Amino acid sequence: MCSTPLKPDASATRNLPVVLDRLRQAADLPLPPGLAETLDLRRIGVYGHSAGGSAVTEVLREDPLVRAGINLEGYLDYPPSVPGGAAEPFRVGAEGMDRPLLLLGSDGFGRRRELDSCRATAIDAASTICCE
């Protein structure tokens, strides 16, 4: 089994789109003078760790404002809906990705082999679909 122990649709997946929507309306926010004008919405990248990394992967697929993402130790599938069931892969595993996504894992991560296996499966599936 290779699924995130936490559902990525928790707070991170709900919060990232809210933050991105607020950035689209930066001129209306109570920001220091000149800050809204310095934001370059053509160069938005997102980073997340664990469930936040999984959320980054989903937001990168869903929001065209996000140009790149970094997923540190986040899985690429949802946990099984029933114990012992199959995990549901993220869309990146079925459809690939049209923007840069950096997948990272640290040496000290306790579930590194499982994470690497899960990511390899998703990347192989995406490569097959994208390159056939």
DSSP file (Angstrom, degrees, kcal/mol; ACC not computed):
  #  RESIDUE AA STRUCTURE BP1 BP2  ACC     N-H-->O    O-->H-N    N-H-->O    O-->H-N    TCO  KAPPA ALPHA  PHI   PSI    X-CA   Y-CA   Z-CA
    1    1 A M              0   0    0      0, 0.0     2,-0.2     0, 0.0   117,-0.1   0.000 360.0 360.0 360.0 135.7    0.0    0.0    0.0
    2    2 A C        +     0   0    0     76,-0.1     2,-0.4   115,-0.1    74,-0.2  -0.652 360.0 127.3-136.1  79.7    1.4    3.4   -0.8
    3    3 A S        -     0   0    0     -2,-0.2    75,-0.2    72,-0.1     4,-0.1  -0.968  64.0 -92.9-135.5 152.9   -1.0    6.1    0.3
    4    4 A T        -     0   0    0     73,-1.3    70,-0.1    -2,-0.4    -2,-0.0  -0.348  25.7-139.3 -61.1 136.1   -0.7    9.2    2.4
    5    5 A P  S    S+     0   0    0      0, 0.0     2,-0.4     0, 0.0    -1,-0.2   0.725  92.2  51.3 -69.9 -18.6   -1.5    8.6    6.0
    6    6 A L  S    S-     0   0    0      4,-0.0    -2,-0.1     2,-0.0     4,-0.0  -0.942  96.3-111.9-117.0 140.0   -3.3   11.9    6.0
    7    7 A K    >   -     0   0    0     -2,-0.4     3,-1.3     1,-0.2    71,-0.1  -0.549  19.0-146.5 -68.7 126.6   -5.9   12.9    3.5
    8    8 A P  T 3 >S+     0   0    0      0, 0.0     5,-0.7     0, 0.0    -1,-0.2   0.618  92.8  74.2 -70.8  -9.3   -4.5   15.7    1.4
    9    9 A D  T 3 5S+     0   0    0      4,-0.1    -2,-0.1     3,-0.1    69,-0.0   0.254  77.2 102.8 -87.4  16.3   -7.9   17.3    1.1
   10   10 A A  T X>5S-     0   0    0     -3,-1.3     4,-1.5    41,-0.1     3,-0.5   0.245 102.4 -48.2 -73.3-151.9   -7.6   18.4    4.7
   11   11 A S  H 3>5S+     0   0    0      1,-0.2     4,-3.0     2,-0.2     5,-0.2   0.825 134.0  59.1 -58.1 -37.1   -6.8   22.0    5.5
   12   12 A A  H 3>5S+     0   0    0      1,-0.2     4,-2.4     2,-0.2    -1,-0.2   0.916 106.6  46.1 -62.2 -43.7   -3.9   22.4    3.1
   13   13 A T  H <4<S+     0   0    0     -5,-0.7    -1,-0.2    -3,-0.5    -2,-0.2   0.833 117.7  44.2 -70.2 -30.8   -6.0   21.5    0.0
   14   14 A R  H  X S+     0   0    0     -4,-1.5     4,-0.9     2,-0.1    -2,-0.2   0.862 116.0  47.6 -77.2 -35.7   -8.8   23.8    1.1
   15   15 A N  H  X S+     0   0    0     -4,-3.0     4,-2.5    -5,-0.2     5,-0.2   0.867  99.9  63.2 -77.8 -37.1   -6.4   26.7    2.1
   16   16 A L  H  X S+     0   0    0     -4,-2.4     4,-2.5     1,-0.2     5,-0.2   0.921 103.9  47.3 -58.2 -47.1   -4.2   26.8   -1.0
   17   17 A P  H  > S+     0   0    0      0, 0.0     4,-2.4     0, 0.0    -1,-0.2   0.870 111.2  53.2 -62.1 -33.6   -7.0   27.8   -3.4
   18   18 A V  H  X S+     0   0    0     -4,-0.9     4,-2.2     2,-0.2    -2,-0.2   0.933 110.0  47.1 -64.6 -45.3   -8.1   30.5   -0.9
   19   19 A V  H  X S+     0   0    0     -4,-2.5     4,-2.2     1,-0.2    -1,-0.2   0.922 112.5  49.8 -62.0 -44.1   -4.6   32.0   -0.7
   20   20 A L  H  X S+     0   0    0     -4,-2.5     4,-1.6    -5,-0.2    -1,-0.2   0.897 109.8  50.7 -63.6 -40.0   -4.3   31.9   -4.5
   21   21 A D  H  X S+     0   0    0     -4,-2.4     4,-0.7     1,-0.2    -1,-0.2   0.892 109.6  51.1 -63.1 -39.3   -7.7   33.6   -4.9
   22   22 A R  H >< S+     0   0    0     -4,-2.2     3,-0.9     1,-0.2    -2,-0.2   0.886 106.5  54.3 -65.7 -38.2   -6.6   36.3   -2.4
   23   23 A L  H >< S+     0   0    0     -4,-2.2     3,-1.5     1,-0.3    -1,-0.2   0.863 101.6  58.6 -63.2 -34.3   -3.4   36.9   -4.4
   24   24 A R  H 3< S+     0   0    0     -4,-1.6    -1,-0.3     1,-0.3    -2,-0.2   0.760 112.7  40.6 -64.0 -23.2   -5.6   37.5   -7.5
   25   25 A Q  T X< S+     0   0    0     -3,-0.9     3,-1.9    -4,-0.7     4,-0.3  -0.114  75.2 134.0-114.0  33.0   -7.2   40.3   -5.6
   26   26 A A  G X   +     0   0    0     -3,-1.5     3,-1.6     1,-0.3     5,-0.3   0.806  64.1  64.8 -58.3 -32.9   -4.1   41.7   -3.9
   27   27 A A  G 3  S+     0   0    0      1,-0.3    -1,-0.3    -3,-0.2     4,-0.1   0.772 102.1  50.9 -62.5 -24.0   -4.9   45.3   -4.8
   28   28 A D  G <  S+     0   0    0     -3,-1.9    -1,-0.3    -6,-0.2    -2,-0.2   0.464  92.9  96.6 -91.6  -2.6   -8.0   45.0   -2.5
   29   29 A L  S <  S-     0   0    0     -3,-1.6     2,-2.2    -4,-0.3     7,-0.1  -0.554  86.9-110.4 -88.8 152.8   -5.9   43.6    0.5
   30   30 A P        +     0   0    0      0, 0.0    -1,-0.1     0, 0.0    -3,-0.1  -0.469  64.2 150.7 -79.3  72.0   -4.6   45.7    3.4
   31   31 A L        -     0   0    0     -2,-2.2     3,-0.1    -5,-0.3     5,-0.0  -0.618  55.2 -84.4-100.0 159.5   -1.0   45.3    2.3
   32   32 A P    >>  -     0   0    0      0, 0.0     3,-2.0     0, 0.0     4,-0.5  -0.289  68.1 -76.0 -57.2 149.3    1.9   47.8    2.9
   33   33 A P  T 34 S+     0   0    0      0, 0.0     0, 0.0     0, 0.0     0, 0.0  -0.212 116.8   9.2 -52.1 131.3    2.0   50.5    0.2
   34   34 A G  T 3> S+     0   0    0     -3,-0.1     4,-0.8     1,-0.0     3,-0.0   0.194  96.8 105.2  87.0 -15.3    3.5   49.2   -3.1
   35   35 A L  H X> S+     0   0    0     -3,-2.0     3,-1.0     1,-0.2     4,-0.8   0.921  76.3  53.1 -67.1 -43.4    3.5   45.5   -2.2
   36   36 A A  H >< S+     0   0    0     -4,-0.5     3,-0.7     1,-0.3    -1,-0.2   0.874 107.2  53.7 -59.2 -36.7    0.5   44.5   -4.3
   37   37 A E  H 34 S+     0   0    0      1,-0.2    -1,-0.3   -11,-0.1    -2,-0.2   0.724 103.6  56.8 -71.9 -20.4    2.1   46.0   -7.3
   38   38 A T  H << S+     0   0    0     -3,-1.0     2,-0.3    -4,-0.8    -1,-0.2   0.630  80.4 105.8 -87.0 -12.9    5.3   44.0   -6.8
   39   39 A L    <<  -     0   0    0     -4,-0.8     2,-0.8    -3,-0.7     3,-0.0  -0.501  57.5-156.3 -69.2 130.4    3.5   40.6   -6.9
   40   40 A D    >   -     0   0    0     -2,-0.3     3,-2.0     3,-0.1    -1,-0.1  -0.861   8.9-173.7-108.9  95.8    4.2   38.8  -10.2
   41   41 A L  T 3  S+     0   0    0     -2,-0.8     3,-0.4     1,-0.3    -1,-0.1   0.493  79.4  70.4 -72.5  -1.8    1.3   36.4  -10.5
   42   42 A R  T 3  S+     0   0    0      1,-0.2    -1,-0.3    24,-0.0    -3,-0.0   0.494  99.7  49.9 -86.2  -3.2    2.9   34.9  -13.6
   43   43 A R  S <  S+     0   0    0     -3,-2.0     2,-0.5     2,-0.1    -1,-0.2  -0.323  73.1 146.6-132.7  50.9    5.6   33.3  -11.3
   44   44 A I  E     +a   66   0A   0     21,-0.7    23,-3.2    -3,-0.4    24,-0.9  -0.775  17.6 175.3 -93.3 128.3    3.7   31.6   -8.5
   45   45 A G  E     -a   68   0A   0     -2,-0.5     2,-0.3    22,-0.2    24,-0.2  -0.940  13.0-152.6-125.8 152.7    5.2   28.4   -7.0
   46   46 A V  E     -a   69   0A   0     22,-1.9    24,-2.1    -2,-0.3     2,-0.4  -0.944   6.3-167.4-128.8 150.5    4.0   26.4   -4.1
   47   47 A Y  E     +a   70   0A   0     -2,-0.3     2,-0.3    22,-0.2    24,-0.2  -0.987  10.9 169.4-134.4 141.9    5.7   24.1   -1.6
   48   48 A G  E     -a   71   0A   0     22,-1.9    24,-2.8    -2,-0.4     2,-0.4  -0.995  22.2-140.4-152.5 154.6    4.4   21.6    0.9
   49   49 A H  E >   -a   72   0A   0     -2,-0.3     3,-2.1    22,-0.2    24,-0.2  -0.932  68.0 -30.3-116.3 138.5    5.5   18.9    3.3
   50   50 A S  T 3> S+     0   0    0     22,-2.8     4,-2.0    -2,-0.4     3,-0.4  -0.371 141.0   4.6  59.9-122.5    3.7   15.6    3.9
   51   51 A A  H 3> S+     0   0    0      1,-0.3     4,-2.2     2,-0.2    -1,-0.3   0.846 136.1  56.3 -61.5 -30.7    0.0   16.1    3.5
   52   52 A G  H <> S+     0   0    0     -3,-2.1     4,-2.1     2,-0.2    -1,-0.3   0.858 104.6  51.9 -66.5 -34.6    0.9   19.7    2.4
   53   53 A G  H  > S+     0   0    0     -3,-0.4     4,-1.7    19,-0.3    -2,-0.2   0.886 109.2  49.5 -66.7 -39.3    3.1   18.2   -0.3
   54   54 A S  H  X S+     0   0    0     -4,-2.0     4,-1.7     1,-0.2    -2,-0.2   0.906 110.0  51.7 -63.4 -40.9    0.2   16.1   -1.5
   55   55 A A  H  X S+     0   0    0     -4,-2.2     4,-2.8     1,-0.2     5,-0.2   0.884 105.1  56.0 -62.8 -39.2   -2.0   19.2   -1.5
   56   56 A V  H  X S+     0   0    0     -4,-2.1     4,-2.6     1,-0.2    -1,-0.2   0.917 105.5  52.1 -57.8 -44.0    0.6   21.0   -3.6
   57   57 A T  H  X S+     0   0    0     -4,-1.7     4,-1.2     1,-0.2    -1,-0.2   0.907 112.4  44.7 -60.7 -43.1    0.4   18.2   -6.2
   58   58 A E  H  X S+     0   0    0     -4,-1.7     4,-1.6     2,-0.2    -2,-0.2   0.912 113.7  48.7 -68.4 -43.1   -3.4   18.6   -6.4
   59   59 A V  H  X S+     0   0    0     -4,-2.8     4,-2.9     1,-0.2     7,-0.2   0.877 106.8  56.9 -66.2 -37.1   -3.4   22.4   -6.6
   60   60 A L  H  < S+     0   0    0     -4,-2.6    -1,-0.2    -5,-0.2    -2,-0.2   0.864 109.9  45.8 -61.0 -35.7   -0.7   22.3   -9.3
   61   61 A R  H  < S+     0   0    0     -4,-1.2    -1,-0.2    -5,-0.2    -2,-0.2   0.831 120.5  39.0 -72.9 -32.4   -3.1   20.2  -11.4
   62   62 A E  H  < S+     0   0    0     -4,-1.6    -2,-0.2     1,-0.2    -3,-0.2   0.791 107.3  57.3 -94.0 -30.6   -6.1   22.3  -10.7
   63   63 A D    ><  -     0   0    0     -4,-2.9     3,-1.4    -5,-0.1    -1,-0.2  -0.897  55.8-162.2-115.2 113.9   -5.0   26.0  -10.7
   64   64 A P  T 3  S+     0   0    0      0, 0.0    -1,-0.1     0, 0.0    -4,-0.0   0.666  87.4  72.8 -67.2 -14.8   -3.3   27.5  -13.8
   65   65 A L  T 3  S+     0   0    0    -22,-0.1   -21,-0.7     2,-0.0     2,-0.5   0.833  81.7  81.4 -65.8 -30.8   -2.0   30.3  -11.7
   66   66 A V  E <   -a   44   0A   0     -3,-1.4   -21,-0.2    -7,-0.2     3,-0.1  -0.660  57.3-179.4 -80.8 122.0    0.5   27.9  -10.0
   67   67 A R  E     +     0   0A   0    -23,-3.2     2,-0.3    -2,-0.5   -22,-0.2   0.663  63.4   5.6 -97.4 -19.6    3.5   27.5  -12.4
   68   68 A A  E     -a   45   0A   0    -24,-0.9   -22,-1.9    31,-0.1     2,-0.3  -0.987  61.6-157.8-160.7 157.0    5.6   25.0  -10.3
   69   69 A G  E     -ab  46 101A   0     31,-1.9    33,-2.8    -2,-0.3     2,-0.4  -0.983  10.1-152.0-142.9 154.4    5.4   22.9   -7.2
   70   70 A I  E     -ab  47 102A   0    -24,-2.1   -22,-1.9    -2,-0.3     2,-0.6  -0.993  11.6-168.1-125.5 122.9    7.6   21.2   -4.6
   71   71 A N  E     -ab  48 103A   0     31,-3.0    33,-3.0    -2,-0.4     2,-0.8  -0.930   3.4-166.7-114.3 106.5    6.3   18.1   -2.8
   72   72 A L  E    S-ab  49 104A   0    -24,-2.8   -22,-2.8    -2,-0.6   -19,-0.3  -0.851  73.8 -27.8 -98.3 109.3    8.4   17.1    0.1
   73   73 A E  S    S+     0   0    0     31,-3.2     2,-0.4    -2,-0.8    -1,-0.2   0.759  97.2 140.1  60.4  30.2    7.5   13.6    1.3
   74   74 A G        -     0   0    0     30,-0.3    -1,-0.2   -26,-0.2   -23,-0.1  -0.849  49.1-124.1-101.3 141.7    3.9   13.8    0.2
   75   75 A Y        -     0   0    0     -2,-0.4   -72,-0.1     2,-0.1    40,-0.1  -0.268   5.7-135.7 -78.1 168.2    2.2   10.8   -1.4
   76   76 A L  S    S+     0   0    0    -74,-0.2    14,-2.6    39,-0.1     2,-0.3  -0.012  79.5  54.0-115.7  26.8    0.6   10.8   -4.8
   77   77 A D  E    S-C   89   0B   0     12,-0.3   -73,-1.3    16,-0.0    -2,-0.1  -0.988  79.5-109.6-152.8 161.3   -2.6    8.9   -4.0
   78   78 A Y  E     -C   88   0B   0     10,-3.6    10,-1.0    -2,-0.3   -76,-0.1  -0.603  45.6 -97.2 -87.3 152.4   -5.5    9.0   -1.5
   79   79 A P        -     0   0    0      0, 0.0     9,-0.2     0, 0.0    -1,-0.1  -0.300  52.5 -85.8 -63.7 154.5   -5.8    6.4    1.2
   80   80 A P        -     0   0    0      0, 0.0     7,-0.2     0, 0.0     4,-0.1  -0.301  29.3-134.8 -58.8 145.5   -8.1    3.5    0.5
   81   81 A S  S    S+     0   0    0      5,-0.5     6,-0.1     1,-0.1     5,-0.0   0.725  92.7  35.6 -75.9 -20.5  -11.7    4.2    1.3
   82   82 A V  S >  S-     0   0    0      4,-0.2     3,-2.5     0, 0.0    -1,-0.1  -0.977 104.3 -89.7-130.0 146.7  -12.0    0.8    3.1
   83   83 A P  T 3  S+     0   0    0      0, 0.0     3,-0.1     0, 0.0    -2,-0.1  -0.286 114.7  11.5 -55.1 131.7   -9.3   -1.1    5.1
   84   84 A G  T 3  S+     0   0    0      1,-0.2     3,-0.1    -4,-0.1    -3,-0.0   0.389 102.9 126.9  81.1  -3.9   -7.2   -3.3    2.8
   85   85 A G    <   -     0   0    0     -3,-2.5    -1,-0.2     1,-0.1     2,-0.2  -0.166  68.4 -82.6 -78.8 176.5   -8.7   -1.6   -0.3
   86   86 A A        -     0   0    0     -3,-0.1    -5,-0.5    -7,-0.1    -4,-0.2  -0.562  42.5-117.1 -81.2 142.7   -6.8   -0.1   -3.2
   87   87 A A        -     0   0    0     -2,-0.2    -1,-0.1    -7,-0.2   -84,-0.0  -0.493  24.3-123.3 -74.3 148.2   -5.6    3.5   -2.9
   88   88 A E  E     -C   78   0B   0    -10,-1.0   -10,-3.6    -9,-0.2    -1,-0.1  -0.850  28.3-132.8 -94.6 118.0   -7.0    6.0   -5.4
   89   89 A P  E     -C   77   0B   0      0, 0.0   -12,-0.3     0, 0.0   -86,-0.0  -0.335  19.9-109.4 -70.5 150.8   -4.2    7.7   -7.4
   90   90 A F    >>  -     0   0    0    -14,-2.6     3,-1.1     1,-0.1     4,-0.8  -0.273  36.1-102.7 -65.8 163.8   -4.1   11.4   -7.8
   91   91 A R  H 3>>S+     0   0    0      1,-0.3     4,-3.5     2,-0.2     5,-0.6   0.787 118.7  69.9 -61.9 -27.4   -4.8   12.7  -11.3
   92   92 A V  H 3>5S+     0   0    0      1,-0.2     4,-1.5     3,-0.2    -1,-0.3   0.858  98.2  51.0 -59.6 -33.6   -1.1   13.2  -11.9
   93   93 A G  H <45S+     0   0    0     -3,-1.1    -1,-0.2   -17,-0.3    -2,-0.2   0.788 119.6  34.7 -73.2 -27.4   -0.7    9.5  -12.0
   94   94 A A  H  <5S+     0   0    0     -4,-0.8    -2,-0.2    -3,-0.4    -1,-0.2   0.771 135.4  19.9 -95.0 -30.1   -3.4    9.0  -14.5
   95   95 A E  H  <5S-     0   0    0     -4,-3.5    -3,-0.2     1,-0.2    -2,-0.2   0.533  95.5-132.3-120.9 -10.4   -3.0   12.2  -16.6
   96   96 A G     << -     0   0    0     -4,-1.5     2,-0.4    -5,-0.6    -1,-0.2  -0.329  28.8 -78.9  83.2-172.1    0.5   13.4  -16.0
   97   97 A M        -     0   0    0     -2,-0.1     4,-0.1    -4,-0.1   -36,-0.1  -0.991  19.8-161.9-135.6 138.5    1.6   17.0  -15.3
   98   98 A D  S    S+     0   0    0     -2,-0.4    -1,-0.1     2,-0.1   -37,-0.0   0.343  78.4  50.1-102.7   5.8    2.0   20.0  -17.6
   99   99 A R  S    S-     0   0    0    -30,-0.0   -31,-0.1     2,-0.0     2,-0.1  -0.928 100.9 -76.0-137.5 161.5    4.1   22.0  -15.2
  100  100 A P        +     0   0    0      0, 0.0   -31,-1.9     0, 0.0     2,-0.4  -0.352  44.3 179.4 -63.9 132.1    7.3   21.3  -13.1
  101  101 A L  E     -b   69   0A   0    -33,-0.2     2,-0.6    -2,-0.1   -31,-0.2  -0.966  13.2-156.4-133.5 116.3    6.7   19.3  -10.0
  102  102 A L  E     -b   70   0A   0    -33,-2.8   -31,-3.0    -2,-0.4     2,-0.6  -0.841   6.7-157.9 -95.3 121.1    9.8   18.5   -7.8
  103  103 A L  E     -b   71   0A   0     -2,-0.6     2,-0.3   -33,-0.2   -31,-0.2  -0.886  17.4-179.5-101.0 122.3    9.3   15.4   -5.7
  104  104 A L  E     +b   72   0A   0    -33,-3.0   -31,-3.2    -2,-0.6     2,-0.3  -0.910  13.9 178.5-124.5 149.4   11.6   15.3   -2.7
  105  105 A G        -     0   0    0     -2,-0.3     2,-0.2   -33,-0.2   -33,-0.0  -0.985  23.4-130.2-145.2 140.7   12.2   12.9    0.2
  106  106 A S    >   -     0   0    0     -2,-0.3     3,-1.4     1,-0.1     6,-0.1  -0.561  20.5-120.5 -90.5 156.3   14.7   13.1    3.0
  107  107 A D  T 3  S+     0   0    0      1,-0.3     5,-0.1    -2,-0.2    -1,-0.1   0.826 111.8  54.2 -61.3 -32.8   17.0   10.3    4.1
  108  108 A G  T 3  S+     0   0    0      3,-0.0     2,-0.3     4,-0.0    -1,-0.3   0.443  75.0 122.2 -85.1   0.6   15.5   10.2    7.6
  109  109 A F    X   -     0   0    0     -3,-1.4     3,-1.4     1,-0.2   -36,-0.0  -0.504  58.2-144.9 -68.7 123.8   11.9    9.8    6.4
  110  110 A G  T 3  S+     0   0    0     -2,-0.3     3,-0.2     1,-0.3    -1,-0.2   0.694  95.6  42.4 -65.7 -21.8   10.7    6.5    8.1
  111  111 A R  T 3> S+     0   0    0      1,-0.1     4,-2.5     2,-0.1    -1,-0.3  -0.107  74.7 129.6-115.5  34.9    8.5    5.5    5.1
  112  112 A R  H <> S+     0   0    0     -3,-1.4     4,-3.0     1,-0.2     5,-0.2   0.886  70.3  50.2 -60.7 -44.9   10.9    6.4    2.4
  113  113 A R  H  > S+     0   0    0      1,-0.2     4,-2.4     2,-0.2    -1,-0.2   0.922 112.7  47.4 -62.3 -42.9   10.8    3.1    0.5
  114  114 A E  H  > S+     0   0    0      2,-0.2     4,-2.5     1,-0.2    -1,-0.2   0.921 113.7  48.2 -62.7 -43.9    7.0    3.1    0.4
  115  115 A L  H  X S+     0   0    0     -4,-2.5     4,-2.7     2,-0.2     5,-0.2   0.930 112.0  48.7 -62.7 -46.7    7.0    6.7   -0.7
  116  116 A D  H  X S+     0   0    0     -4,-3.0     4,-2.4     1,-0.2    -1,-0.2   0.903 112.4  49.0 -61.2 -41.7    9.5    6.1   -3.5
  117  117 A S  H  X S+     0   0    0     -4,-2.4     4,-2.1    -5,-0.2    -1,-0.2   0.920 111.7  48.8 -63.2 -45.0    7.6    3.0   -4.7
  118  118 A C  H  X S+     0   0    0     -4,-2.5     4,-2.1     1,-0.2    -2,-0.2   0.930 113.4  46.4 -60.8 -47.1    4.3    5.0   -4.7
  119  119 A R  H  X S+     0   0    0     -4,-2.7     4,-2.8     1,-0.2     5,-0.2   0.883 109.6  53.9 -66.0 -38.3    5.9    7.9   -6.6
  120  120 A A  H  X S+     0   0    0     -4,-2.4     4,-2.7    -5,-0.2    -1,-0.2   0.907 108.5  50.0 -62.3 -41.1    7.6    5.5   -9.1
  121  121 A T  H  X S+     0   0    0     -4,-2.1     4,-2.2     2,-0.2    -2,-0.2   0.930 113.4  45.3 -62.4 -45.8    4.2    3.9   -9.9
  122  122 A A  H  X S+     0   0    0     -4,-2.1     4,-2.4     2,-0.2    -2,-0.2   0.903 114.3  48.2 -65.8 -41.0    2.6    7.3  -10.4
  123  123 A I  H  X S+     0   0    0     -4,-2.8     4,-2.9     2,-0.2     5,-0.2   0.909 111.0  50.6 -68.1 -41.6    5.4    8.6  -12.6
  124  124 A D  H  X S+     0   0    0     -4,-2.7     4,-2.3    -5,-0.2    -1,-0.2   0.922 112.1  47.8 -60.4 -43.4    5.5    5.4  -14.7
  125  125 A A  H  X S+     0   0    0     -4,-2.2     4,-2.1    -5,-0.2    -2,-0.2   0.924 114.1  46.1 -63.5 -44.3    1.7    5.7  -15.3
  126  126 A A  H  X S+     0   0    0     -4,-2.4     4,-2.9     1,-0.2     5,-0.2   0.897 112.3  50.9 -66.1 -40.6    2.0    9.4  -16.2
  127  127 A S  H  X S+     0   0    0     -4,-2.9     4,-1.9     1,-0.2    -1,-0.2   0.893 109.9  50.6 -64.2 -39.7    5.0    8.7  -18.5
  128  128 A T  H  X S+     0   0    0     -4,-2.3     4,-0.8    -5,-0.2    -1,-0.2   0.924 114.6  42.8 -63.5 -44.8    3.1    6.0  -20.3
  129  129 A I  H  < S+     0   0    0     -4,-2.1     3,-0.4     1,-0.2    -2,-0.2   0.917 117.5  45.7 -68.6 -43.5    0.1    8.2  -20.8
  130  130 A C  H  < S+     0   0    0     -4,-2.9    -1,-0.2     1,-0.2    -2,-0.2   0.778 119.4  39.7 -70.9 -26.6    2.0   11.2  -21.8
  131  131 A C  H  <        0   0    0     -4,-1.9    -1,-0.2    -5,-0.2    -2,-0.2   0.412 360.0 360.0-110.1   2.5    4.4    9.4  -24.2
  132  132 A E     <        0   0    0     -4,-0.8    -1,-0.2    -3,-0.4    -2,-0.1   0.505 360.0 360.0 -77.7 360.0    2.2    6.9  -26.0
